[in-house]
């Protein structure tokens, strides 16, 4: 789908016709206009909204890089599917549907509310070799794209990316180190909570993974298959699918931002269909958004995951759209418009 700059211009003209200071809602005005470009109309709608939560296990957990073991992934995935997790509370509050996707949990999940897109029973440890085969990476991406097409057919206006996978702050930090060209010490954070010895193991594991696998930083599939996870691959597909279908895709936290960067590497221009939500507490989050040339409106130290930060963008957009669609206009008030300063 082609991004429509004409609709962006019409949207900006509408903003400037509203009786308020020019650009008074800052980034939110820009986001509404960007959605206009994505949806190819100045009459923006985000009424029908879905959060897609990609759930997968990561073999690198065996290296002691996380507080929790891999059993937690399946447990939390079931809680999300049952409507009891943190993301569900926010989704209920802000009228958002949740799709829980098993794209690589390391056990069989018998739950009618979980979509089975399983590639394998978790990945291999990146500290011992490639996480997955390139064909598996491509299949996981394809599964993500297919989900977007299905949501598009069902009338979804906006998609929020989310994930659940113990060990995925390690895989995302490894990928970030390679694609940003900076040391793992800079890209690696404490994830769900690690002490100093755990952090040392995490950084050492990433160093071993990069040294052993030698990923090509210019080849996103190579980087993904050697250092990534099925959750990261699936979300990469969501971003690519959004660009193909013309649906805005919300970037959640650092793991989602890694997927967004990989999608942009695979299909340059894909970022035109992405909306950043927040700057995660993980250290590489801001750097990844800067690589995409995107600025997030929320900077509140979020690091919960599950798409929660992405959903928190929605009430801000709802508020902006209330002004966009309903506020009084200069011509209605016989009031002179503000002029842009040169």
Secondary structure, DSSP 8 states (H G I E B T S, - for coil): ----HHHHHHHHHHHHHBSS-TTTTTHHHHHHHHHHHHHTSSS----SEEEEEEEE--GGGGGS-SSS-THHHHHHHHHHHTT-SHHHHHHHHTT-EEEEEEEE-SS----TTEEE---SSS---TTTS-SS-HHHHHHHHHHHHHHHHHHHHTT--EEEEEEE-TTHHHHHHHHHHHHHT--HHHH---TT---HHHHHHHHHHHHHHHHHH---TT-HHHHHHHH--HHHHHHHHHHHHHHHHT-EEEE-SHHHHHHHHHHHHHSTTGGGGEEE-B--SSTTHHHHHHHHT---SB-S-----TTHHHHHHHHHHHHHHHHHHHS-BGGGGT--------
